[in-house]
Amino acid sequence: MTKTAPPPSSDGVPLPRLSDEAAVELYLFVEHLFLLIEARYGGQIRRHFDDRDRHNLIGPDFERPMDDPPF
């Protein structure tokens, strides 16, 4: 079991030192969990972000003359 120093954390969350094997197992667990969540709730998540994106779109200004440059 090789132990390596964790990279410096920029967000201030202290993380324990892990063996390489433990780090890989943790990574695979989180990846598996993410895939389960995405499979179960992916449609809802995409729908939420699509709805949010639509509210940020600027609609066409039909009152503006056609020869008026956009900038």
Summary of the structure (lengths in Angstrom):
residues: 71
radius of gyration: 23.3
end to end distance: 60.9
largest distance: 70.6
contacts: 98
relative contact order: 0.08
helix: 52%
strand: 3%
